[in-house]
């Protein structure tokens, strides 16, 4: 469908510059899809590396306890 639109626009174009402008409009992303760069990125609220290691250790310990209870 885009090929047909592009061909029709190419035939209606007056010169190569008009063809390039038409092609740029045709293949441009939708206006809503453009990212607003004026907004600043929110501060990261994730866990620190030490917190992640502590959580993984606790989960591994809990998993070992649960697995031991099932197999015995």
PDB file of N, CA, C and O in Angstrom:
ATOM      1  N   UNK A   1       0.818  -1.178   0.000  1.00  0.00           N
ATOM      2  CA  UNK A   1       0.000   0.000   0.000  1.00  0.00           C
ATOM      3  C   UNK A   1       0.876   1.262   0.000  1.00  0.00           C
ATOM      4  O   UNK A   1       0.555   2.254  -0.654  1.00  0.00           O
ATOM      5  N   UNK A   2       1.981   1.203   0.742  1.00  0.00           N
ATOM      6  CA  UNK A   2       2.894   2.345   0.740  1.00  0.00           C
ATOM      7  C   UNK A   2       3.536   2.528  -0.625  1.00  0.00           C
ATOM      8  O   UNK A   2       3.786   3.656  -1.049  1.00  0.00           O
ATOM      9  N   UNK A   3       3.806   1.426  -1.315  1.00  0.00           N
ATOM     10  CA  UNK A   3       4.417   1.538  -2.640  1.00  0.00           C
ATOM     11  C   UNK A   3       3.491   2.267  -3.603  1.00  0.00           C
ATOM     12  O   UNK A   3       3.948   3.079  -4.408  1.00  0.00           O
ATOM     13  N   UNK A   4       2.200   1.985  -3.529  1.00  0.00           N
ATOM     14  CA  UNK A   4       1.243   2.662  -4.402  1.00  0.00           C
ATOM     15  C   UNK A   4       1.170   4.144  -4.055  1.00  0.00           C
ATOM     16  O   UNK A   4       1.112   4.989  -4.949  1.00  0.00           O
ATOM     17  N   UNK A   5       1.171   4.461  -2.768  1.00  0.00           N
ATOM     18  CA  UNK A   5       1.134   5.862  -2.348  1.00  0.00           C
ATOM     19  C   UNK A   5       2.406   6.577  -2.782  1.00  0.00           C
ATOM     20  O   UNK A   5       2.360   7.715  -3.249  1.00  0.00           O
ATOM     21  N   UNK A   6       3.535   5.906  -2.624  1.00  0.00           N
ATOM     22  CA  UNK A   6       4.805   6.511  -3.020  1.00  0.00           C
ATOM     23  C   UNK A   6       4.844   6.738  -4.530  1.00  0.00           C
ATOM     24  O   UNK A   6       5.316   7.781  -4.982  1.00  0.00           O
ATOM     25  N   UNK A   7       4.359   5.787  -5.308  1.00  0.00           N
ATOM     26  CA  UNK A   7       4.354   5.933  -6.768  1.00  0.00           C
ATOM     27  C   UNK A   7       3.452   7.090  -7.191  1.00  0.00           C
ATOM     28  O   UNK A   7       3.809   7.861  -8.083  1.00  0.00           O
ATOM     29  N   UNK A   8       2.290   7.215  -6.559  1.00  0.00           N
ATOM     30  CA  UNK A   8       1.379   8.306  -6.902  1.00  0.00           C
ATOM     31  C   UNK A   8       1.989   9.654  -6.535  1.00  0.00           C
ATOM     32  O   UNK A   8       1.860  10.625  -7.280  1.00  0.00           O
ATOM     33  N   UNK A   9       2.649   9.707  -5.393  1.00  0.00           N
ATOM     34  CA  UNK A   9       3.283  10.955  -4.970  1.00  0.00           C
ATOM     35  C   UNK A   9       4.460  11.302  -5.879  1.00  0.00           C
ATOM     36  O   UNK A   9       4.691  12.476  -6.171  1.00  0.00           O
ATOM     37  N   UNK A  10       5.204  10.293  -6.326  1.00  0.00           N
ATOM     38  CA  UNK A  10       6.332  10.533  -7.233  1.00  0.00           C
ATOM     39  C   UNK A  10       5.853  11.101  -8.566  1.00  0.00           C
ATOM     40  O   UNK A  10       6.483  11.994  -9.133  1.00  0.00           O
ATOM     41  N   UNK A  11       4.731  10.575  -9.060  1.00  0.00           N
ATOM     42  CA  UNK A  11       4.215  11.066 -10.340  1.00  0.00           C
ATOM     43  C   UNK A  11       3.719  12.505 -10.209  1.00  0.00           C
ATOM     44  O   UNK A  11       3.798  13.277 -11.165  1.00  0.00           O
ATOM     45  N   UNK A  12       3.210  12.869  -9.036  1.00  0.00           N
ATOM     46  CA  UNK A  12       2.687  14.218  -8.840  1.00  0.00           C
ATOM     47  C   UNK A  12       3.790  15.226  -8.522  1.00  0.00           C
ATOM     48  O   UNK A  12       3.569  16.434  -8.616  1.00  0.00           O
ATOM     49  N   UNK A  13       4.962  14.748  -8.150  1.00  0.00           N
ATOM     50  CA  UNK A  13       6.055  15.649  -7.774  1.00  0.00           C
ATOM     51  C   UNK A  13       6.594  16.383  -8.995  1.00  0.00           C
ATOM     52  O   UNK A  13       6.634  15.849 -10.104  1.00  0.00           O
ATOM     53  N   UNK A  14       7.008  17.627  -8.753  1.00  0.00           N
ATOM     54  CA  UNK A  14       7.515  18.448  -9.848  1.00  0.00           C
ATOM     55  C   UNK A  14       8.986  18.180 -10.145  1.00  0.00           C
ATOM     56  O   UNK A  14       9.407  18.260 -11.299  1.00  0.00           O
ATOM     57  N   UNK A  15       9.772  17.862  -9.116  1.00  0.00           N
ATOM     58  CA  UNK A  15      11.201  17.622  -9.316  1.00  0.00           C
ATOM     59  C   UNK A  15      11.710  16.659  -8.243  1.00  0.00           C
ATOM     60  O   UNK A  15      10.943  16.171  -7.413  1.00  0.00           O
ATOM     61  N   UNK A  16      13.016  16.398  -8.276  1.00  0.00           N
ATOM     62  CA  UNK A  16      13.605  15.451  -7.323  1.00  0.00           C
ATOM     63  C   UNK A  16      13.479  15.928  -5.877  1.00  0.00           C
ATOM     64  O   UNK A  16      13.280  15.121  -4.969  1.00  0.00           O
ATOM     65  N   UNK A  17      13.594  17.228  -5.668  1.00  0.00           N
ATOM     66  CA  UNK A  17      13.474  17.759  -4.303  1.00  0.00           C
ATOM     67  C   UNK A  17      12.070  17.516  -3.759  1.00  0.00           C
ATOM     68  O   UNK A  17      11.906  17.169  -2.589  1.00  0.00           O
ATOM     69  N   UNK A  18      11.072  17.695  -4.597  1.00  0.00           N
ATOM     70  CA  UNK A  18       9.692  17.445  -4.172  1.00  0.00           C
ATOM     71  C   UNK A  18       9.490  15.962  -3.877  1.00  0.00           C
ATOM     72  O   UNK A  18       8.780  15.610  -2.935  1.00  0.00           O
ATOM     73  N   UNK A  19      10.103  15.100  -4.667  1.00  0.00           N
ATOM     74  CA  UNK A  19      10.007  13.658  -4.416  1.00  0.00           C
ATOM     75  C   UNK A  19      10.610  13.301  -3.057  1.00  0.00           C
ATOM     76  O   UNK A  19      10.043  12.511  -2.303  1.00  0.00           O
ATOM     77  N   UNK A  20      11.768  13.896  -2.759  1.00  0.00           N
ATOM     78  CA  UNK A  20      12.423  13.624  -1.473  1.00  0.00           C
ATOM     79  C   UNK A  20      11.579  14.125  -0.303  1.00  0.00           C
ATOM     80  O   UNK A  20      11.462  13.441   0.714  1.00  0.00           O
ATOM     81  N   UNK A  21      10.992  15.310  -0.441  1.00  0.00           N
ATOM     82  CA  UNK A  21      10.125  15.834   0.624  1.00  0.00           C
ATOM     83  C   UNK A  21       8.912  14.935   0.824  1.00  0.00           C
ATOM     84  O   UNK A  21       8.532  14.637   1.957  1.00  0.00           O
ATOM     85  N   UNK A  22       8.308  14.504  -0.279  1.00  0.00           N
ATOM     86  CA  UNK A  22       7.144  13.616  -0.189  1.00  0.00           C
ATOM     87  C   UNK A  22       7.513  12.292   0.471  1.00  0.00           C
ATOM     88  O   UNK A  22       6.762  11.770   1.296  1.00  0.00           O
ATOM     89  N   UNK A  23       8.665  11.758   0.106  1.00  0.00           N
ATOM     90  CA  UNK A  23       9.119  10.488   0.680  1.00  0.00           C
ATOM     91  C   UNK A  23       9.385  10.646   2.185  1.00  0.00           C
ATOM     92  O   UNK A  23       9.073   9.752   2.972  1.00  0.00           O
ATOM     93  N   UNK A  24       9.958  11.778   2.570  1.00  0.00           N
ATOM     94  CA  UNK A  24      10.223  12.033   3.992  1.00  0.00           C
ATOM     95  C   UNK A  24       8.919  12.127   4.775  1.00  0.00           C
ATOM     96  O   UNK A  24       8.825  11.608   5.887  1.00  0.00           O
ATOM     97  N   UNK A  25       7.916  12.781   4.205  1.00  0.00           N
ATOM     98  CA  UNK A  25       6.609  12.869   4.873  1.00  0.00           C
ATOM     99  C   UNK A  25       5.954  11.495   4.971  1.00  0.00           C
ATOM    100  O   UNK A  25       5.370  11.148   5.997  1.00  0.00           O
ATOM    101  N   UNK A  26       6.057  10.719   3.899  1.00  0.00           N
ATOM    102  CA  UNK A  26       5.400   9.415   3.856  1.00  0.00           C
ATOM    103  C   UNK A  26       5.977   8.458   4.888  1.00  0.00           C
ATOM    104  O   UNK A  26       5.230   7.728   5.539  1.00  0.00           O
ATOM    105  N   UNK A  27       7.287   8.452   5.045  1.00  0.00           N
ATOM    106  CA  UNK A  27       7.936   7.492   5.936  1.00  0.00           C
ATOM    107  C   UNK A  27       8.270   8.064   7.315  1.00  0.00           C
ATOM    108  O   UNK A  27       8.913   7.386   8.117  1.00  0.00           O
ATOM    109  N   UNK A  28       7.850   9.287   7.603  1.00  0.00           N
ATOM    110  CA  UNK A  28       8.110   9.884   8.917  1.00  0.00           C
ATOM    111  C   UNK A  28       7.271   9.174   9.977  1.00  0.00           C
ATOM    112  O   UNK A  28       6.155   8.741   9.690  1.00  0.00           O
ATOM    113  N   UNK A  29       7.791   9.048  11.192  1.00  0.00           N
ATOM    114  CA  UNK A  29       7.005   8.431  12.266  1.00  0.00           C
ATOM    115  C   UNK A  29       5.817   9.323  12.625  1.00  0.00           C
ATOM    116  O   UNK A  29       5.868  10.532  12.401  1.00  0.00           O
ATOM    117  N   UNK A  30       4.760   8.750  13.175  1.00  0.00           N
ATOM    118  CA  UNK A  30       3.603   9.556  13.575  1.00  0.00           C
ATOM    119  C   UNK A  30       4.009  10.616  14.601  1.00  0.00           C
ATOM    120  O   UNK A  30       4.966  10.425  15.352  1.00  0.00           O
ATOM    121  N   UNK A  31       3.293  11.706  14.630  1.00  0.00           N
ATOM    122  CA  UNK A  31       3.647  12.802  15.533  1.00  0.00           C
ATOM    123  C   UNK A  31       3.605  12.369  16.993  1.00  0.00           C
ATOM    124  O   UNK A  31       4.454  12.793  17.778  1.00  0.00           O
ATOM    125  N   UNK A  32       2.666  11.555  17.370  1.00  0.00           N
ATOM    126  CA  UNK A  32       2.563  11.097  18.751  1.00  0.00           C
ATOM    127  C   UNK A  32       3.685  10.166  19.153  1.00  0.00           C
ATOM    128  O   UNK A  32       3.940   9.988  20.344  1.00  0.00           O
ATOM    129  N   UNK A  33       4.360   9.568  18.188  1.00  0.00           N
ATOM    130  CA  UNK A  33       5.418   8.601  18.487  1.00  0.00           C
ATOM    131  C   UNK A  33       6.731   9.280  18.825  1.00  0.00           C
ATOM    132  O   UNK A  33       7.633   8.642  19.369  1.00  0.00           O
ATOM    133  N   UNK A  34       6.854  10.531  18.521  1.00  0.00           N
ATOM    134  CA  UNK A  34       8.099  11.241  18.815  1.00  0.00           C
ATOM    135  C   UNK A  34       8.221  11.461  20.308  1.00  0.00           C
ATOM    136  O   UNK A  34       7.248  11.790  20.988  1.00  0.00           O
ATOM    137  N   UNK A  35       9.404  11.277  20.795  1.00  0.00           N
ATOM    138  CA  UNK A  35       9.652  11.385  22.224  1.00  0.00           C
ATOM    139  C   UNK A  35       9.840  12.849  22.618  1.00  0.00           C
ATOM    140  O   UNK A  35      10.546  13.598  21.943  1.00  0.00           O
ATOM    141  N   UNK A  36       9.205  13.242  23.707  1.00  0.00           N
ATOM    142  CA  UNK A  36       9.350  14.599  24.205  1.00  0.00           C
ATOM    143  C   UNK A  36      10.647  14.686  24.993  1.00  0.00           C
ATOM    144  O   UNK A  36      10.748  14.142  26.092  1.00  0.00           O
ATOM    145  N   UNK A  37      11.631  15.363  24.436  1.00  0.00           N
ATOM    146  CA  UNK A  37      12.940  15.430  25.082  1.00  0.00           C
ATOM    147  C   UNK A  37      13.031  16.557  26.095  1.00  0.00           C
ATOM    148  O   UNK A  37      14.045  16.682  26.782  1.00  0.00           O
ATOM    149  N   UNK A  38      11.991  17.382  26.206  1.00  0.00           N
ATOM    150  CA  UNK A  38      12.052  18.486  27.152  1.00  0.00           C
ATOM    151  C   UNK A  38      11.865  18.006  28.590  1.00  0.00           C
ATOM    152  O   UNK A  38      12.307  18.671  29.526  1.00  0.00           O
ATOM    153  N   UNK A  39      11.222  16.871  28.771  1.00  0.00           N
ATOM    154  CA  UNK A  39      11.017  16.340  30.119  1.00  0.00           C
ATOM    155  C   UNK A  39      12.288  15.654  30.599  1.00  0.00           C
ATOM    156  O   UNK A  39      12.945  14.933  29.848  1.00  0.00           O
ATOM    157  N   UNK A  40      12.619  15.892  31.849  1.00  0.00           N
ATOM    158  CA  UNK A  40      13.801  15.230  32.392  1.00  0.00           C
ATOM    159  C   UNK A  40      13.438  13.817  32.830  1.00  0.00           C
ATOM    160  O   UNK A  40      12.283  13.519  33.136  1.00  0.00           O
ATOM    161  N   UNK A  41      14.413  12.986  32.853  1.00  0.00           N
ATOM    162  CA  UNK A  41      14.214  11.590  33.227  1.00  0.00           C
ATOM    163  C   UNK A  41      14.028  11.495  34.741  1.00  0.00           C
ATOM    164  O   UNK A  41      14.774  12.126  35.490  1.00  0.00           O
ATOM    165  N   UNK A  42      13.052  10.721  35.203  1.00  0.00           N
ATOM    166  CA  UNK A  42      12.853  10.607  36.647  1.00  0.00           C
ATOM    167  C   UNK A  42      14.040   9.918  37.310  1.00  0.00           C
ATOM    168  O   UNK A  42      14.740   9.117  36.691  1.00  0.00           O
ATOM    169  N   UNK A  43      14.246  10.240  38.557  1.00  0.00           N
ATOM    170  CA  UNK A  43      15.358   9.651  39.295  1.00  0.00           C
ATOM    171  C   UNK A  43      15.148   8.150  39.444  1.00  0.00           C
ATOM    172  O   UNK A  43      14.024   7.680  39.621  1.00  0.00           O
ATOM    173  N   UNK A  44      16.229   7.420  39.370  1.00  0.00           N
ATOM    174  CA  UNK A  44      16.164   5.968  39.519  1.00  0.00           C
ATOM    175  C   UNK A  44      15.819   5.630  40.966  1.00  0.00           C
ATOM    176  O   UNK A  44      16.409   6.176  41.898  1.00  0.00           O
ATOM    177  N   UNK A  45      14.870   4.736  41.140  1.00  0.00           N
ATOM    178  CA  UNK A  45      14.463   4.342  42.491  1.00  0.00           C
ATOM    179  C   UNK A  45      14.705   2.858  42.711  1.00  0.00           C
ATOM    180  O   UNK A  45      14.093   2.248  43.587  1.00  0.00           O
ATOM    181  N   UNK A  46      15.584   2.287  41.929  1.00  0.00           N
ATOM    182  CA  UNK A  46      15.857   0.855  42.020  1.00  0.00           C
ATOM    183  C   UNK A  46      16.712   0.505  43.223  1.00  0.00           C
ATOM    184  O   UNK A  46      17.043   1.356  44.050  1.00  0.00           O
ATOM    185  N   UNK A  47      17.053  -0.751  43.296  1.00  0.00           N
ATOM    186  CA  UNK A  47      17.844  -1.259  44.409  1.00  0.00           C
ATOM    187  C   UNK A  47      19.333  -1.098  44.111  1.00  0.00           C
ATOM    188  O   UNK A  47      19.759  -1.100  42.957  1.00  0.00           O
ATOM    189  N   UNK A  48      20.106  -0.960  45.182  1.00  0.00           N
ATOM    190  CA  UNK A  48      21.556  -0.918  45.017  1.00  0.00           C
ATOM    191  C   UNK A  48      22.061  -2.348  44.816  1.00  0.00           C
ATOM    192  O   UNK A  48      21.322  -3.309  45.027  1.00  0.00           O
ATOM    193  N   UNK A  49      23.305  -2.476  44.413  1.00  0.00           N
ATOM    194  CA  UNK A  49      23.889  -3.793  44.178  1.00  0.00           C
ATOM    195  C   UNK A  49      23.927  -4.608  45.470  1.00  0.00           C
ATOM    196  O   UNK A  49      23.675  -5.813  45.454  1.00  0.00           O
ATOM    197  N   UNK A  50      24.242  -3.953  46.582  1.00  0.00           N
ATOM    198  CA  UNK A  50      24.271  -4.662  47.868  1.00  0.00           C
ATOM    199  C   UNK A  50      22.883  -5.169  48.255  1.00  0.00           C
ATOM    200  O   UNK A  50      22.751  -6.275  48.779  1.00  0.00           O
ATOM    201  N   UNK A  51      21.850  -4.367  47.998  1.00  0.00           N
ATOM    202  CA  UNK A  51      20.483  -4.789  48.299  1.00  0.00           C
ATOM    203  C   UNK A  51      20.079  -5.977  47.433  1.00  0.00           C
ATOM    204  O   UNK A  51      19.414  -6.898  47.908  1.00  0.00           O
ATOM    205  N   UNK A  52      20.474  -5.959  46.180  1.00  0.00           N
ATOM    206  CA  UNK A  52      20.157  -7.065  45.270  1.00  0.00           C
ATOM    207  C   UNK A  52      20.834  -8.346  45.737  1.00  0.00           C
ATOM    208  O   UNK A  52      20.213  -9.408  45.758  1.00  0.00           O
ATOM    209  N   UNK A  53      22.108  -8.246  46.113  1.00  0.00           N
ATOM    210  CA  UNK A  53      22.830  -9.430  46.585  1.00  0.00           C
ATOM    211  C   UNK A  53      22.196  -9.989  47.849  1.00  0.00           C
ATOM    212  O   UNK A  53      22.078 -11.206  47.992  1.00  0.00           O
ATOM    213  N   UNK A  54      21.783  -9.115  48.772  1.00  0.00           N
ATOM    214  CA  UNK A  54      21.143  -9.565  50.007  1.00  0.00           C
ATOM    215  C   UNK A  54      19.812 -10.249  49.709  1.00  0.00           C
ATOM    216  O   UNK A  54      19.491 -11.274  50.309  1.00  0.00           O
ATOM    217  N   UNK A  55      19.041  -9.685  48.789  1.00  0.00           N
ATOM    218  CA  UNK A  55      17.761 -10.281  48.441  1.00  0.00           C
ATOM    219  C   UNK A  55      17.955 -11.638  47.774  1.00  0.00           C
ATOM    220  O   UNK A  55      17.235 -12.588  48.081  1.00  0.00           O
ATOM    221  N   UNK A  56      18.923 -11.737  46.865  1.00  0.00           N
ATOM    222  CA  UNK A  56      19.177 -13.015  46.194  1.00  0.00           C
ATOM    223  C   UNK A  56      19.624 -14.074  47.193  1.00  0.00           C
ATOM    224  O   UNK A  56      19.246 -15.240  47.077  1.00  0.00           O
ATOM    225  N   UNK A  57      20.418 -13.676  48.162  1.00  0.00           N
ATOM    226  CA  UNK A  57      20.865 -14.605  49.191  1.00  0.00           C
ATOM    227  C   UNK A  57      19.683 -15.090  50.024  1.00  0.00           C
ATOM    228  O   UNK A  57      19.578 -16.278  50.329  1.00  0.00           O
ATOM    229  N   UNK A  58      18.795 -14.169  50.389  1.00  0.00           N
ATOM    230  CA  UNK A  58      17.617 -14.541  51.175  1.00  0.00           C
ATOM    231  C   UNK A  58      16.697 -15.466  50.382  1.00  0.00           C
ATOM    232  O   UNK A  58      16.165 -16.429  50.934  1.00  0.00           O
ATOM    233  N   UNK A  59      16.510 -15.189  49.120  1.00  0.00           N
ATOM    234  CA  UNK A  59      15.655 -16.035  48.277  1.00  0.00           C
ATOM    235  C   UNK A  59      16.273 -17.419  48.119  1.00  0.00           C
ATOM    236  O   UNK A  59      15.560 -18.421  48.175  1.00  0.00           O
ATOM    237  N   UNK A  60      17.577 -17.487  47.924  1.00  0.00           N
ATOM    238  CA  UNK A  60      18.247 -18.783  47.789  1.00  0.00           C
ATOM    239  C   UNK A  60      18.125 -19.586  49.079  1.00  0.00           C
ATOM    240  O   UNK A  60      17.921 -20.800  49.046  1.00  0.00           O
ATOM    241  N   UNK A  61      18.251 -18.905  50.214  1.00  0.00           N
ATOM    242  CA  UNK A  61      18.127 -19.591  51.502  1.00  0.00           C
ATOM    243  C   UNK A  61      16.702 -20.113  51.691  1.00  0.00           C
ATOM    244  O   UNK A  61      16.510 -21.246  52.134  1.00  0.00           O
ATOM    245  N   UNK A  62      15.716 -19.302  51.362  1.00  0.00           N
ATOM    246  CA  UNK A  62      14.324 -19.730  51.486  1.00  0.00           C
ATOM    247  C   UNK A  62      14.028 -20.882  50.535  1.00  0.00           C
ATOM    248  O   UNK A  62      13.326 -21.825  50.902  1.00  0.00           O
ATOM    249  N   UNK A  63      14.552 -20.815  49.328  1.00  0.00           N
ATOM    250  CA  UNK A  63      14.356 -21.882  48.351  1.00  0.00           C
ATOM    251  C   UNK A  63      14.963 -23.189  48.852  1.00  0.00           C
ATOM    252  O   UNK A  63      14.363 -24.255  48.710  1.00  0.00           O
ATOM    253  N   UNK A  64      16.147 -23.101  49.434  1.00  0.00           N
ATOM    254  CA  UNK A  64      16.799 -24.306  49.962  1.00  0.00           C
ATOM    255  C   UNK A  64      15.976 -24.914  51.093  1.00  0.00           C
ATOM    256  O   UNK A  64      15.856 -26.136  51.181  1.00  0.00           O
ATOM    257  N   UNK A  65      15.411 -24.081  51.950  1.00  0.00           N
ATOM    258  CA  UNK A  65      14.586 -24.585  53.050  1.00  0.00           C
ATOM    259  C   UNK A  65      13.330 -25.264  52.521  1.00  0.00           C
ATOM    260  O   UNK A  65      12.949 -26.331  53.001  1.00  0.00           O
ATOM    261  N   UNK A  66      12.692 -24.652  51.541  1.00  0.00           N
ATOM    262  CA  UNK A  66      11.469 -25.235  50.989  1.00  0.00           C
ATOM    263  C   UNK A  66      11.766 -26.531  50.239  1.00  0.00           C
ATOM    264  O   UNK A  66      11.000 -27.490  50.335  1.00  0.00           O
ATOM    265  N   UNK A  67      12.853 -26.568  49.504  1.00  0.00           N
ATOM    266  CA  UNK A  67      13.227 -27.769  48.759  1.00  0.00           C
ATOM    267  C   UNK A  67      13.588 -28.897  49.712  1.00  0.00           C
ATOM    268  O   UNK A  67      13.229 -30.050  49.472  1.00  0.00           O
ATOM    269  N   UNK A  68      14.288 -28.581  50.781  1.00  0.00           N
ATOM    270  CA  UNK A  68      14.680 -29.580  51.773  1.00  0.00           C
ATOM    271  C   UNK A  68      13.436 -30.171  52.445  1.00  0.00           C
ATOM    272  O   UNK A  68      13.404 -31.370  52.722  1.00  0.00           O
ATOM    273  N   UNK A  69      12.440 -29.373  52.704  1.00  0.00           N
ATOM    274  CA  UNK A  69      11.214 -29.845  53.346  1.00  0.00           C
ATOM    275  C   UNK A  69      10.418 -30.783  52.458  1.00  0.00           C
ATOM    276  O   UNK A  69       9.768 -31.700  52.961  1.00  0.00           O
ATOM    277  N   UNK A  70      10.455 -30.577  51.161  1.00  0.00           N
ATOM    278  CA  UNK A  70       9.697 -31.423  50.231  1.00  0.00           C
ATOM    279  C   UNK A  70      10.376 -32.762  49.983  1.00  0.00           C
ATOM    280  O   UNK A  70       9.703 -33.787  49.870  1.00  0.00           O
ATOM    281  N   UNK A  71      11.681 -32.761  49.899  1.00  0.00           N
ATOM    282  CA  UNK A  71      12.381 -33.983  49.506  1.00  0.00           C
ATOM    283  C   UNK A  71      12.579 -34.938  50.680  1.00  0.00           C
ATOM    284  O   UNK A  71      12.876 -36.112  50.456  1.00  0.00           O
ATOM    285  N   UNK A  72      12.427 -34.487  51.902  1.00  0.00           N
ATOM    286  CA  UNK A  72      12.718 -35.335  53.045  1.00  0.00           C
ATOM    287  C   UNK A  72      11.535 -35.917  53.627  1.00  0.00           C
ATOM    288  O   UNK A  72      11.629 -36.660  54.604  1.00  0.00           O
TER     289      UNK A  72
END
